[in-house]
């Protein structure tokens, strides 16, 4: 049996709780999207597993020099992830 004096309070607190929980998960979603679009962490797929490769600063310098020498264009909105996927043999290390 519901108490008519506390029914409105209970539903208001429940709405506040659900709203805060939704905001928490939306915040986690934004953090995940920001980390997914990072140019430093690159997901590379191998034949039997997925591993995260971290591009070091010296390799970033080599990539920039190779881009200047070979006149390779990176599409708008893409970063180093595009290069690693398109050139898996890493010609900038040669």
PDB file of N, CA, C and O in Angstrom:
ATOM      1  N   UNK A   1       0.843  -1.165   0.000  1.00  0.00           N
ATOM      2  CA  UNK A   1       0.000   0.000   0.000  1.00  0.00           C
ATOM      3  C   UNK A   1       0.893   1.235   0.000  1.00  0.00           C
ATOM      4  O   UNK A   1       1.838   1.311   0.785  1.00  0.00           O
ATOM      5  N   UNK A   2       0.610   2.191  -0.860  1.00  0.00           N
ATOM      6  CA  UNK A   2       1.423   3.392  -0.978  1.00  0.00           C
ATOM      7  C   UNK A   2       0.919   4.470  -0.036  1.00  0.00           C
ATOM      8  O   UNK A   2      -0.283   4.669   0.138  1.00  0.00           O
ATOM      9  N   UNK A   3       1.868   5.149   0.558  1.00  0.00           N
ATOM     10  CA  UNK A   3       1.525   6.282   1.408  1.00  0.00           C
ATOM     11  C   UNK A   3       1.353   7.498   0.507  1.00  0.00           C
ATOM     12  O   UNK A   3       2.315   7.878  -0.161  1.00  0.00           O
ATOM     13  N   UNK A   4       0.186   8.127   0.452  1.00  0.00           N
ATOM     14  CA  UNK A   4      -0.019   9.254  -0.461  1.00  0.00           C
ATOM     15  C   UNK A   4       0.819  10.475  -0.104  1.00  0.00           C
ATOM     16  O   UNK A   4       1.015  11.346  -0.952  1.00  0.00           O
ATOM     17  N   UNK A   5       1.319  10.565   1.133  1.00  0.00           N
ATOM     18  CA  UNK A   5       2.127  11.722   1.527  1.00  0.00           C
ATOM     19  C   UNK A   5       3.572  11.610   1.030  1.00  0.00           C
ATOM     20  O   UNK A   5       4.226  12.633   0.825  1.00  0.00           O
ATOM     21  N   UNK A   6       4.079  10.397   0.833  1.00  0.00           N
ATOM     22  CA  UNK A   6       5.470  10.219   0.395  1.00  0.00           C
ATOM     23  C   UNK A   6       5.584   9.782  -1.051  1.00  0.00           C
ATOM     24  O   UNK A   6       6.697   9.667  -1.565  1.00  0.00           O
ATOM     25  N   UNK A   7       4.484   9.539  -1.715  1.00  0.00           N
ATOM     26  CA  UNK A   7       4.528   9.061  -3.104  1.00  0.00           C
ATOM     27  C   UNK A   7       5.222  10.066  -4.019  1.00  0.00           C
ATOM     28  O   UNK A   7       6.034   9.672  -4.856  1.00  0.00           O
ATOM     29  N   UNK A   8       4.924  11.331  -3.877  1.00  0.00           N
ATOM     30  CA  UNK A   8       5.534  12.367  -4.732  1.00  0.00           C
ATOM     31  C   UNK A   8       7.032  12.501  -4.430  1.00  0.00           C
ATOM     32  O   UNK A   8       7.821  12.696  -5.354  1.00  0.00           O
ATOM     33  N   UNK A   9       7.434  12.404  -3.181  1.00  0.00           N
ATOM     34  CA  UNK A   9       8.847  12.518  -2.804  1.00  0.00           C
ATOM     35  C   UNK A   9       9.642  11.341  -3.362  1.00  0.00           C
ATOM     36  O   UNK A   9      10.736  11.527  -3.895  1.00  0.00           O
ATOM     37  N   UNK A  10       9.101  10.143  -3.242  1.00  0.00           N
ATOM     38  CA  UNK A  10       9.800   8.963  -3.739  1.00  0.00           C
ATOM     39  C   UNK A  10       9.990   9.023  -5.250  1.00  0.00           C
ATOM     40  O   UNK A  10      11.061   8.665  -5.741  1.00  0.00           O
ATOM     41  N   UNK A  11       9.006   9.453  -5.984  1.00  0.00           N
ATOM     42  CA  UNK A  11       9.139   9.515  -7.430  1.00  0.00           C
ATOM     43  C   UNK A  11      10.105  10.627  -7.834  1.00  0.00           C
ATOM     44  O   UNK A  11      10.820  10.480  -8.824  1.00  0.00           O
ATOM     45  N   UNK A  12      10.143  11.721  -7.103  1.00  0.00           N
ATOM     46  CA  UNK A  12      11.082  12.803  -7.413  1.00  0.00           C
ATOM     47  C   UNK A  12      12.515  12.356  -7.168  1.00  0.00           C
ATOM     48  O   UNK A  12      13.396  12.623  -7.984  1.00  0.00           O
ATOM     49  N   UNK A  13      12.752  11.683  -6.058  1.00  0.00           N
ATOM     50  CA  UNK A  13      14.098  11.186  -5.774  1.00  0.00           C
ATOM     51  C   UNK A  13      14.517  10.133  -6.795  1.00  0.00           C
ATOM     52  O   UNK A  13      15.681  10.081  -7.191  1.00  0.00           O
ATOM     53  N   UNK A  14      13.587   9.306  -7.216  1.00  0.00           N
ATOM     54  CA  UNK A  14      13.898   8.316  -8.245  1.00  0.00           C
ATOM     55  C   UNK A  14      14.264   8.978  -9.563  1.00  0.00           C
ATOM     56  O   UNK A  14      15.184   8.528 -10.245  1.00  0.00           O
ATOM     57  N   UNK A  15      13.557  10.036  -9.929  1.00  0.00           N
ATOM     58  CA  UNK A  15      13.860  10.755 -11.171  1.00  0.00           C
ATOM     59  C   UNK A  15      15.232  11.408 -11.093  1.00  0.00           C
ATOM     60  O   UNK A  15      15.973  11.404 -12.076  1.00  0.00           O
ATOM     61  N   UNK A  16      15.580  11.968  -9.944  1.00  0.00           N
ATOM     62  CA  UNK A  16      16.898  12.583  -9.767  1.00  0.00           C
ATOM     63  C   UNK A  16      17.982  11.512  -9.857  1.00  0.00           C
ATOM     64  O   UNK A  16      19.010  11.723 -10.500  1.00  0.00           O
ATOM     65  N   UNK A  17      17.762  10.385  -9.227  1.00  0.00           N
ATOM     66  CA  UNK A  17      18.732   9.298  -9.264  1.00  0.00           C
ATOM     67  C   UNK A  17      18.951   8.792 -10.688  1.00  0.00           C
ATOM     68  O   UNK A  17      20.093   8.612 -11.111  1.00  0.00           O
ATOM     69  N   UNK A  18      17.882   8.565 -11.420  1.00  0.00           N
ATOM     70  CA  UNK A  18      17.986   8.086 -12.809  1.00  0.00           C
ATOM     71  C   UNK A  18      18.688   9.132 -13.675  1.00  0.00           C
ATOM     72  O   UNK A  18      19.496   8.777 -14.533  1.00  0.00           O
ATOM     73  N   UNK A  19      18.393  10.409 -13.462  1.00  0.00           N
ATOM     74  CA  UNK A  19      19.040  11.478 -14.245  1.00  0.00           C
ATOM     75  C   UNK A  19      20.542  11.515 -13.984  1.00  0.00           C
ATOM     76  O   UNK A  19      21.334  11.633 -14.919  1.00  0.00           O
ATOM     77  N   UNK A  20      20.935  11.415 -12.718  1.00  0.00           N
ATOM     78  CA  UNK A  20      22.364  11.416 -12.394  1.00  0.00           C
ATOM     79  C   UNK A  20      23.070  10.194 -12.962  1.00  0.00           C
ATOM     80  O   UNK A  20      24.206  10.293 -13.427  1.00  0.00           O
ATOM     81  N   UNK A  21      22.421   9.068 -12.928  1.00  0.00           N
ATOM     82  CA  UNK A  21      22.995   7.851 -13.496  1.00  0.00           C
ATOM     83  C   UNK A  21      23.158   7.985 -15.013  1.00  0.00           C
ATOM     84  O   UNK A  21      24.176   7.566 -15.565  1.00  0.00           O
ATOM     85  N   UNK A  22      22.174   8.560 -15.681  1.00  0.00           N
ATOM     86  CA  UNK A  22      22.257   8.780 -17.125  1.00  0.00           C
ATOM     87  C   UNK A  22      23.385   9.753 -17.462  1.00  0.00           C
ATOM     88  O   UNK A  22      24.123   9.527 -18.420  1.00  0.00           O
ATOM     89  N   UNK A  23      23.529  10.824 -16.695  1.00  0.00           N
ATOM     90  CA  UNK A  23      24.615  11.784 -16.929  1.00  0.00           C
ATOM     91  C   UNK A  23      25.979  11.132 -16.734  1.00  0.00           C
ATOM     92  O   UNK A  23      26.921  11.440 -17.465  1.00  0.00           O
ATOM     93  N   UNK A  24      26.095  10.246 -15.769  1.00  0.00           N
ATOM     94  CA  UNK A  24      27.350   9.538 -15.544  1.00  0.00           C
ATOM     95  C   UNK A  24      27.731   8.706 -16.762  1.00  0.00           C
ATOM     96  O   UNK A  24      28.876   8.745 -17.212  1.00  0.00           O
ATOM     97  N   UNK A  25      26.761   7.946 -17.302  1.00  0.00           N
ATOM     98  CA  UNK A  25      27.055   7.107 -18.459  1.00  0.00           C
ATOM     99  C   UNK A  25      27.300   7.926 -19.724  1.00  0.00           C
ATOM    100  O   UNK A  25      28.106   7.530 -20.566  1.00  0.00           O
ATOM    101  N   UNK A  26      26.627   9.043 -19.864  1.00  0.00           N
ATOM    102  CA  UNK A  26      26.892   9.929 -21.004  1.00  0.00           C
ATOM    103  C   UNK A  26      28.301  10.496 -20.900  1.00  0.00           C
ATOM    104  O   UNK A  26      28.999  10.606 -21.908  1.00  0.00           O
ATOM    105  N   UNK A  27      28.728  10.857 -19.692  1.00  0.00           N
ATOM    106  CA  UNK A  27      30.104  11.323 -19.486  1.00  0.00           C
ATOM    107  C   UNK A  27      31.119  10.260 -19.846  1.00  0.00           C
ATOM    108  O   UNK A  27      32.133  10.564 -20.474  1.00  0.00           O
ATOM    109  N   UNK A  28      30.869   9.020 -19.463  1.00  0.00           N
ATOM    110  CA  UNK A  28      31.764   7.924 -19.844  1.00  0.00           C
ATOM    111  C   UNK A  28      31.823   7.750 -21.354  1.00  0.00           C
ATOM    112  O   UNK A  28      32.885   7.462 -21.907  1.00  0.00           O
ATOM    113  N   UNK A  29      30.698   7.921 -22.017  1.00  0.00           N
ATOM    114  CA  UNK A  29      30.653   7.807 -23.474  1.00  0.00           C
ATOM    115  C   UNK A  29      31.519   8.877 -24.133  1.00  0.00           C
ATOM    116  O   UNK A  29      32.264   8.577 -25.066  1.00  0.00           O
ATOM    117  N   UNK A  30      31.432  10.116 -23.661  1.00  0.00           N
ATOM    118  CA  UNK A  30      32.250  11.190 -24.227  1.00  0.00           C
ATOM    119  C   UNK A  30      33.734  10.948 -23.995  1.00  0.00           C
ATOM    120  O   UNK A  30      34.550  11.226 -24.874  1.00  0.00           O
ATOM    121  N   UNK A  31      34.092  10.440 -22.832  1.00  0.00           N
ATOM    122  CA  UNK A  31      35.496  10.133 -22.548  1.00  0.00           C
ATOM    123  C   UNK A  31      35.984   9.025 -23.472  1.00  0.00           C
ATOM    124  O   UNK A  31      37.100   9.096 -23.985  1.00  0.00           O
ATOM    125  N   UNK A  32      35.167   8.009 -23.687  1.00  0.00           N
ATOM    126  CA  UNK A  32      35.557   6.902 -24.566  1.00  0.00           C
ATOM    127  C   UNK A  32      35.734   7.378 -26.002  1.00  0.00           C
ATOM    128  O   UNK A  32      36.666   6.945 -26.679  1.00  0.00           O
ATOM    129  N   UNK A  33      34.866   8.252 -26.479  1.00  0.00           N
ATOM    130  CA  UNK A  33      34.981   8.763 -27.846  1.00  0.00           C
ATOM    131  C   UNK A  33      36.237   9.613 -27.981  1.00  0.00           C
ATOM    132  O   UNK A  33      36.923   9.542 -29.001  1.00  0.00           O
ATOM    133  N   UNK A  34      36.547  10.414 -26.968  1.00  0.00           N
ATOM    134  CA  UNK A  34      37.749  11.248 -27.021  1.00  0.00           C
ATOM    135  C   UNK A  34      38.997  10.372 -27.080  1.00  0.00           C
ATOM    136  O   UNK A  34      39.913  10.658 -27.850  1.00  0.00           O
ATOM    137  N   UNK A  35      39.043   9.328 -26.290  1.00  0.00           N
ATOM    138  CA  UNK A  35      40.202   8.439 -26.297  1.00  0.00           C
ATOM    139  C   UNK A  35      40.278   7.617 -27.582  1.00  0.00           C
ATOM    140  O   UNK A  35      41.374   7.287 -28.037  1.00  0.00           O
ATOM    141  N   UNK A  36      39.146   7.286 -28.165  1.00  0.00           N
ATOM    142  CA  UNK A  36      39.146   6.501 -29.394  1.00  0.00           C
ATOM    143  C   UNK A  36      39.737   7.288 -30.558  1.00  0.00           C
ATOM    144  O   UNK A  36      40.387   6.711 -31.430  1.00  0.00           O
ATOM    145  N   UNK A  37      39.516   8.612 -30.580  1.00  0.00           N
ATOM    146  CA  UNK A  37      39.997   9.439 -31.675  1.00  0.00           C
ATOM    147  C   UNK A  37      41.426   9.943 -31.463  1.00  0.00           C
ATOM    148  O   UNK A  37      41.909  10.764 -32.243  1.00  0.00           O
ATOM    149  N   UNK A  38      42.093   9.474 -30.442  1.00  0.00           N
ATOM    150  CA  UNK A  38      43.459   9.896 -30.170  1.00  0.00           C
ATOM    151  C   UNK A  38      44.399   9.412 -31.261  1.00  0.00           C
ATOM    152  O   UNK A  38      44.266   8.289 -31.749  1.00  0.00           O
ATOM    153  N   UNK A  39      45.344  10.255 -31.644  1.00  0.00           N
ATOM    154  CA  UNK A  39      46.293   9.870 -32.688  1.00  0.00           C
ATOM    155  C   UNK A  39      47.458   9.065 -32.141  1.00  0.00           C
ATOM    156  O   UNK A  39      48.213   8.489 -32.925  1.00  0.00           O
ATOM    157  N   UNK A  40      47.632   9.004 -30.859  1.00  0.00           N
ATOM    158  CA  UNK A  40      48.781   8.323 -30.283  1.00  0.00           C
ATOM    159  C   UNK A  40      48.521   6.825 -30.126  1.00  0.00           C
ATOM    160  O   UNK A  40      49.384   6.012 -30.457  1.00  0.00           O
ATOM    161  N   UNK A  41      47.350   6.453 -29.628  1.00  0.00           N
ATOM    162  CA  UNK A  41      47.021   5.022 -29.488  1.00  0.00           C
ATOM    163  C   UNK A  41      46.387   4.545 -30.773  1.00  0.00           C
ATOM    164  O   UNK A  41      45.365   5.081 -31.204  1.00  0.00           O
ATOM    165  N   UNK A  42      46.977   3.552 -31.381  1.00  0.00           N
ATOM    166  CA  UNK A  42      46.511   3.037 -32.668  1.00  0.00           C
ATOM    167  C   UNK A  42      46.186   1.568 -32.507  1.00  0.00           C
ATOM    168  O   UNK A  42      46.998   0.778 -32.024  1.00  0.00           O
ATOM    169  N   UNK A  43      44.979   1.221 -32.923  1.00  0.00           N
ATOM    170  CA  UNK A  43      44.595  -0.183 -32.872  1.00  0.00           C
ATOM    171  C   UNK A  43      45.072  -0.860 -34.148  1.00  0.00           C
ATOM    172  O   UNK A  43      44.716  -0.456 -35.255  1.00  0.00           O
ATOM    173  N   UNK A  44      45.881  -1.893 -33.975  1.00  0.00           N
ATOM    174  CA  UNK A  44      46.327  -2.664 -35.137  1.00  0.00           C
ATOM    175  C   UNK A  44      45.821  -4.087 -34.988  1.00  0.00           C
ATOM    176  O   UNK A  44      45.869  -4.668 -33.904  1.00  0.00           O
ATOM    177  N   UNK A  45      45.344  -4.629 -36.068  1.00  0.00           N
ATOM    178  CA  UNK A  45      44.801  -5.977 -36.055  1.00  0.00           C
ATOM    179  C   UNK A  45      45.828  -6.932 -36.645  1.00  0.00           C
ATOM    180  O   UNK A  45      46.324  -6.727 -37.753  1.00  0.00           O
ATOM    181  N   UNK A  46      46.129  -7.949 -35.907  1.00  0.00           N
ATOM    182  CA  UNK A  46      47.007  -9.000 -36.412  1.00  0.00           C
ATOM    183  C   UNK A  46      46.150 -10.202 -36.772  1.00  0.00           C
ATOM    184  O   UNK A  46      44.927 -10.157 -36.635  1.00  0.00           O
ATOM    185  N   UNK A  47      46.763 -11.242 -37.217  1.00  0.00           N
ATOM    186  CA  UNK A  47      45.988 -12.391 -37.688  1.00  0.00           C
ATOM    187  C   UNK A  47      45.188 -13.070 -36.583  1.00  0.00           C
ATOM    188  O   UNK A  47      44.106 -13.593 -36.850  1.00  0.00           O
ATOM    189  N   UNK A  48      45.688 -13.076 -35.351  1.00  0.00           N
ATOM    190  CA  UNK A  48      44.966 -13.806 -34.310  1.00  0.00           C
ATOM    191  C   UNK A  48      44.638 -12.976 -33.075  1.00  0.00           C
ATOM    192  O   UNK A  48      43.996 -13.489 -32.159  1.00  0.00           O
ATOM    193  N   UNK A  49      45.048 -11.727 -33.016  1.00  0.00           N
ATOM    194  CA  UNK A  49      44.746 -10.927 -31.838  1.00  0.00           C
ATOM    195  C   UNK A  49      44.737  -9.450 -32.201  1.00  0.00           C
ATOM    196  O   UNK A  49      45.161  -9.049 -33.285  1.00  0.00           O
ATOM    197  N   UNK A  50      44.248  -8.666 -31.274  1.00  0.00           N
ATOM    198  CA  UNK A  50      44.243  -7.212 -31.431  1.00  0.00           C
ATOM    199  C   UNK A  50      45.164  -6.656 -30.367  1.00  0.00           C
ATOM    200  O   UNK A  50      45.058  -7.024 -29.197  1.00  0.00           O
ATOM    201  N   UNK A  51      46.061  -5.780 -30.758  1.00  0.00           N
ATOM    202  CA  UNK A  51      46.977  -5.182 -29.785  1.00  0.00           C
ATOM    203  C   UNK A  51      47.007  -3.677 -30.000  1.00  0.00           C
ATOM    204  O   UNK A  51      46.706  -3.187 -31.088  1.00  0.00           O
ATOM    205  N   UNK A  52      47.368  -2.959 -28.963  1.00  0.00           N
ATOM    206  CA  UNK A  52      47.455  -1.508 -29.039  1.00  0.00           C
ATOM    207  C   UNK A  52      48.910  -1.130 -29.224  1.00  0.00           C
ATOM    208  O   UNK A  52      49.765  -1.487 -28.414  1.00  0.00           O
ATOM    209  N   UNK A  53      49.181  -0.410 -30.287  1.00  0.00           N
ATOM    210  CA  UNK A  53      50.543   0.030 -30.554  1.00  0.00           C
ATOM    211  C   UNK A  53      50.660   1.489 -30.158  1.00  0.00           C
ATOM    212  O   UNK A  53      49.765   2.288 -30.433  1.00  0.00           O
ATOM    213  N   UNK A  54      51.730   1.825 -29.530  1.00  0.00           N
ATOM    214  CA  UNK A  54      51.962   3.205 -29.120  1.00  0.00           C
ATOM    215  C   UNK A  54      53.059   3.766 -30.020  1.00  0.00           C
ATOM    216  O   UNK A  54      54.150   3.203 -30.117  1.00  0.00           O
ATOM    217  N   UNK A  55      52.752   4.881 -30.674  1.00  0.00           N
ATOM    218  CA  UNK A  55      53.704   5.510 -31.574  1.00  0.00           C
ATOM    219  C   UNK A  55      54.607   6.405 -30.740  1.00  0.00           C
ATOM    220  O   UNK A  55      54.132   7.295 -30.035  1.00  0.00           O
ATOM    221  N   UNK A  56      55.900   6.168 -30.824  1.00  0.00           N
ATOM    222  CA  UNK A  56      56.843   6.952 -30.032  1.00  0.00           C
ATOM    223  C   UNK A  56      57.124   8.283 -30.711  1.00  0.00           C
ATOM    224  O   UNK A  56      56.828   8.465 -31.892  1.00  0.00           O
ATOM    225  N   UNK A  57      57.694   9.204 -29.959  1.00  0.00           N
ATOM    226  CA  UNK A  57      58.030  10.525 -30.500  1.00  0.00           C
ATOM    227  C   UNK A  57      59.017  10.447 -31.664  1.00  0.00           C
ATOM    228  O   UNK A  57      58.808  11.126 -32.669  1.00  0.00           O
ATOM    229  N   UNK A  58      60.097   9.637 -31.571  1.00  0.00           N
ATOM    230  CA  UNK A  58      60.990   9.543 -32.739  1.00  0.00           C
ATOM    231  C   UNK A  58      60.281   9.006 -33.981  1.00  0.00           C
ATOM    232  O   UNK A  58      60.573   9.435 -35.098  1.00  0.00           O
ATOM    233  N   UNK A  59      59.356   8.073 -33.791  1.00  0.00           N
ATOM    234  CA  UNK A  59      58.625   7.550 -34.941  1.00  0.00           C
ATOM    235  C   UNK A  59      57.705   8.615 -35.525  1.00  0.00           C
ATOM    236  O   UNK A  59      57.525   8.668 -36.742  1.00  0.00           O
ATOM    237  N   UNK A  60      57.120   9.466 -34.682  1.00  0.00           N
ATOM    238  CA  UNK A  60      56.291  10.562 -35.181  1.00  0.00           C
ATOM    239  C   UNK A  60      57.112  11.513 -36.049  1.00  0.00           C
ATOM    240  O   UNK A  60      56.634  11.992 -37.077  1.00  0.00           O
ATOM    241  N   UNK A  61      58.351  11.784 -35.631  1.00  0.00           N
ATOM    242  CA  UNK A  61      59.234  12.649 -36.421  1.00  0.00           C
ATOM    243  C   UNK A  61      59.543  11.990 -37.764  1.00  0.00           C
ATOM    244  O   UNK A  61      59.519  12.649 -38.803  1.00  0.00           O
ATOM    245  N   UNK A  62      59.834  10.687 -37.737  1.00  0.00           N
ATOM    246  CA  UNK A  62      60.105   9.961 -38.983  1.00  0.00           C
ATOM    247  C   UNK A  62      58.892   9.966 -39.914  1.00  0.00           C
ATOM    248  O   UNK A  62      59.041  10.098 -41.129  1.00  0.00           O
ATOM    249  N   UNK A  63      57.690   9.822 -39.343  1.00  0.00           N
ATOM    250  CA  UNK A  63      56.479   9.841 -40.160  1.00  0.00           C
ATOM    251  C   UNK A  63      56.310  11.203 -40.814  1.00  0.00           C
ATOM    252  O   UNK A  63      55.996  11.286 -42.001  1.00  0.00           O
ATOM    253  N   UNK A  64      56.515  12.276 -40.045  1.00  0.00           N
ATOM    254  CA  UNK A  64      56.374  13.626 -40.616  1.00  0.00           C
ATOM    255  C   UNK A  64      57.377  13.866 -41.734  1.00  0.00           C
ATOM    256  O   UNK A  64      57.030  14.448 -42.761  1.00  0.00           O
ATOM    257  N   UNK A  65      58.619  13.424 -41.547  1.00  0.00           N
ATOM    258  CA  UNK A  65      59.632  13.584 -42.594  1.00  0.00           C
ATOM    259  C   UNK A  65      59.269  12.765 -43.832  1.00  0.00           C
ATOM    260  O   UNK A  65      59.420  13.243 -44.957  1.00  0.00           O
ATOM    261  N   UNK A  66      58.793  11.540 -43.632  1.00  0.00           N
ATOM    262  CA  UNK A  66      58.417  10.701 -44.752  1.00  0.00           C
ATOM    263  C   UNK A  66      57.237  11.305 -45.516  1.00  0.00           C
ATOM    264  O   UNK A  66      57.188  11.235 -46.744  1.00  0.00           O
ATOM    265  N   UNK A  67      56.277  11.904 -44.778  1.00  0.00           N
ATOM    266  CA  UNK A  67      55.142  12.556 -45.436  1.00  0.00           C
ATOM    267  C   UNK A  67      55.610  13.723 -46.308  1.00  0.00           C
ATOM    268  O   UNK A  67      55.099  13.919 -47.410  1.00  0.00           O
ATOM    269  N   UNK A  68      56.577  14.493 -45.817  1.00  0.00           N
ATOM    270  CA  UNK A  68      57.089  15.618 -46.598  1.00  0.00           C
ATOM    271  C   UNK A  68      57.831  15.140 -47.843  1.00  0.00           C
ATOM    272  O   UNK A  68      57.688  15.725 -48.916  1.00  0.00           O
ATOM    273  N   UNK A  69      58.622  14.079 -47.701  1.00  0.00           N
ATOM    274  CA  UNK A  69      59.416  13.595 -48.833  1.00  0.00           C
ATOM    275  C   UNK A  69      58.559  12.894 -49.887  1.00  0.00           C
ATOM    276  O   UNK A  69      58.816  13.053 -51.080  1.00  0.00           O
ATOM    277  N   UNK A  70      57.564  12.136 -49.486  1.00  0.00           N
ATOM    278  CA  UNK A  70      56.810  11.327 -50.445  1.00  0.00           C
ATOM    279  C   UNK A  70      55.511  11.991 -50.897  1.00  0.00           C
ATOM    280  O   UNK A  70      54.792  11.428 -51.722  1.00  0.00           O
ATOM    281  N   UNK A  71      55.199  13.172 -50.373  1.00  0.00           N
ATOM    282  CA  UNK A  71      53.996  13.919 -50.766  1.00  0.00           C
ATOM    283  C   UNK A  71      52.716  13.105 -50.613  1.00  0.00           C
ATOM    284  O   UNK A  71      51.857  13.117 -51.494  1.00  0.00           O
ATOM    285  N   UNK A  72      52.595  12.409 -49.508  1.00  0.00           N
ATOM    286  CA  UNK A  72      51.393  11.629 -49.210  1.00  0.00           C
ATOM    287  C   UNK A  72      50.400  12.554 -48.515  1.00  0.00           C
ATOM    288  O   UNK A  72      50.758  13.273 -47.582  1.00  0.00           O
ATOM    289  N   UNK A  73      49.165  12.532 -48.970  1.00  0.00           N
ATOM    290  CA  UNK A  73      48.115  13.357 -48.386  1.00  0.00           C
ATOM    291  C   UNK A  73      47.307  12.529 -47.384  1.00  0.00           C
ATOM    292  O   UNK A  73      46.908  11.402 -47.677  1.00  0.00           O
ATOM    293  N   UNK A  74      47.074  13.091 -46.219  1.00  0.00           N
ATOM    294  CA  UNK A  74      46.233  12.454 -45.212  1.00  0.00           C
ATOM    295  C   UNK A  74      44.838  13.058 -45.349  1.00  0.00           C
ATOM    296  O   UNK A  74      44.711  14.283 -45.364  1.00  0.00           O
ATOM    297  N   UNK A  75      43.792  12.244 -45.449  1.00  0.00           N
ATOM    298  CA  UNK A  75      42.436  12.789 -45.577  1.00  0.00           C
ATOM    299  C   UNK A  75      42.052  13.636 -44.366  1.00  0.00           C
ATOM    300  O   UNK A  75      42.556  13.432 -43.262  1.00  0.00           O
ATOM    301  N   UNK A  76      41.170  14.570 -44.590  1.00  0.00           N
ATOM    302  CA  UNK A  76      40.692  15.455 -43.527  1.00  0.00           C
ATOM    303  C   UNK A  76      40.034  14.637 -42.423  1.00  0.00           C
ATOM    304  O   UNK A  76      39.192  13.784 -42.706  1.00  0.00           O
ATOM    305  N   UNK A  77      40.399  14.881 -41.194  1.00  0.00           N
ATOM    306  CA  UNK A  77      39.832  14.165 -40.060  1.00  0.00           C
ATOM    307  C   UNK A  77      40.554  12.880 -39.707  1.00  0.00           C
ATOM    308  O   UNK A  77      40.255  12.267 -38.682  1.00  0.00           O
ATOM    309  N   UNK A  78      41.491  12.462 -40.529  1.00  0.00           N
ATOM    310  CA  UNK A  78      42.264  11.256 -40.230  1.00  0.00           C
ATOM    311  C   UNK A  78      43.622  11.674 -39.685  1.00  0.00           C
ATOM    312  O   UNK A  78      44.083  12.790 -39.922  1.00  0.00           O
ATOM    313  N   UNK A  79      44.239  10.787 -38.971  1.00  0.00           N
ATOM    314  CA  UNK A  79      45.558  11.073 -38.429  1.00  0.00           C
ATOM    315  C   UNK A  79      46.518   9.953 -38.739  1.00  0.00           C
ATOM    316  O   UNK A  79      46.504   9.376 -39.827  1.00  0.00           O
ATOM    317  N   UNK A  80      47.349   9.657 -37.768  1.00  0.00           N
ATOM    318  CA  UNK A  80      48.357   8.622 -37.956  1.00  0.00           C
ATOM    319  C   UNK A  80      47.749   7.233 -38.044  1.00  0.00           C
ATOM    320  O   UNK A  80      48.373   6.313 -38.573  1.00  0.00           O
ATOM    321  N   UNK A  81      46.515   7.073 -37.523  1.00  0.00           N
ATOM    322  CA  UNK A  81      45.841   5.778 -37.648  1.00  0.00           C
ATOM    323  C   UNK A  81      45.630   5.417 -39.116  1.00  0.00           C
ATOM    324  O   UNK A  81      45.752   4.255 -39.504  1.00  0.00           O
ATOM    325  N   UNK A  82      45.315   6.417 -39.920  1.00  0.00           N
ATOM    326  CA  UNK A  82      45.110   6.196 -41.350  1.00  0.00           C
ATOM    327  C   UNK A  82      46.391   5.682 -41.994  1.00  0.00           C
ATOM    328  O   UNK A  82      46.346   4.756 -42.804  1.00  0.00           O
ATOM    329  N   UNK A  83      47.534   6.272 -41.643  1.00  0.00           N
ATOM    330  CA  UNK A  83      48.809   5.862 -42.233  1.00  0.00           C
ATOM    331  C   UNK A  83      49.177   4.436 -41.856  1.00  0.00           C
ATOM    332  O   UNK A  83      49.656   3.674 -42.696  1.00  0.00           O
ATOM    333  N   UNK A  84      48.955   4.070 -40.596  1.00  0.00           N
ATOM    334  CA  UNK A  84      49.320   2.725 -40.151  1.00  0.00           C
ATOM    335  C   UNK A  84      48.436   1.682 -40.835  1.00  0.00           C
ATOM    336  O   UNK A  84      48.902   0.590 -41.159  1.00  0.00           O
ATOM    337  N   UNK A  85      47.156   2.016 -41.056  1.00  0.00           N
ATOM    338  CA  UNK A  85      46.269   1.074 -41.739  1.00  0.00           C
ATOM    339  C   UNK A  85      46.604   0.970 -43.226  1.00  0.00           C
ATOM    340  O   UNK A  85      46.570  -0.119 -43.797  1.00  0.00           O
ATOM    341  N   UNK A  86      46.928   2.108 -43.854  1.00  0.00           N
ATOM    342  CA  UNK A  86      47.192   2.102 -45.297  1.00  0.00           C
ATOM    343  C   UNK A  86      48.572   1.530 -45.615  1.00  0.00           C
ATOM    344  O   UNK A  86      48.738   0.845 -46.624  1.00  0.00           O
ATOM    345  N   UNK A  87      49.563   1.804 -44.764  1.00  0.00           N
ATOM    346  CA  UNK A  87      50.938   1.340 -44.975  1.00  0.00           C
ATOM    347  C   UNK A  87      51.362   0.460 -43.799  1.00  0.00           C
ATOM    348  O   UNK A  87      52.113   0.921 -42.940  1.00  0.00           O
ATOM    349  N   UNK A  88      50.902  -0.798 -43.734  1.00  0.00           N
ATOM    350  CA  UNK A  88      51.238  -1.657 -42.592  1.00  0.00           C
ATOM    351  C   UNK A  88      52.720  -2.023 -42.528  1.00  0.00           C
ATOM    352  O   UNK A  88      53.206  -2.419 -41.469  1.00  0.00           O
ATOM    353  N   UNK A  89      53.446  -1.899 -43.642  1.00  0.00           N
ATOM    354  CA  UNK A  89      54.876  -2.241 -43.624  1.00  0.00           C
ATOM    355  C   UNK A  89      55.748  -1.092 -43.125  1.00  0.00           C
ATOM    356  O   UNK A  89      56.968  -1.243 -43.053  1.00  0.00           O
ATOM    357  N   UNK A  90      55.165   0.039 -42.783  1.00  0.00           N
ATOM    358  CA  UNK A  90      55.844   1.216 -42.203  1.00  0.00           C
ATOM    359  C   UNK A  90      57.049   1.666 -43.034  1.00  0.00           C
ATOM    360  O   UNK A  90      58.188   1.489 -42.605  1.00  0.00           O
ATOM    361  N   UNK A  91      56.819   2.232 -44.193  1.00  0.00           N
ATOM    362  CA  UNK A  91      57.935   2.643 -45.047  1.00  0.00           C
ATOM    363  C   UNK A  91      58.747   3.791 -44.474  1.00  0.00           C
ATOM    364  O   UNK A  91      59.858   4.025 -44.950  1.00  0.00           O
ATOM    365  N   UNK A  92      58.261   4.513 -43.487  1.00  0.00           N
ATOM    366  CA  UNK A  92      59.010   5.606 -42.882  1.00  0.00           C
ATOM    367  C   UNK A  92      60.172   5.107 -42.029  1.00  0.00           C
ATOM    368  O   UNK A  92      61.037   5.894 -41.643  1.00  0.00           O
ATOM    369  N   UNK A  93      60.201   3.803 -41.729  1.00  0.00           N
ATOM    370  CA  UNK A  93      61.301   3.245 -40.948  1.00  0.00           C
ATOM    371  C   UNK A  93      62.459   2.762 -41.816  1.00  0.00           C
ATOM    372  O   UNK A  93      63.519   2.417 -41.295  1.00  0.00           O
ATOM    373  N   UNK A  94      62.267   2.734 -43.146  1.00  0.00           N
ATOM    374  CA  UNK A  94      63.319   2.261 -44.050  1.00  0.00           C
ATOM    375  C   UNK A  94      64.432   3.275 -44.195  1.00  0.00           C
ATOM    376  O   UNK A  94      65.396   3.033 -44.921  1.00  0.00           O
TER     377      UNK A  94
END
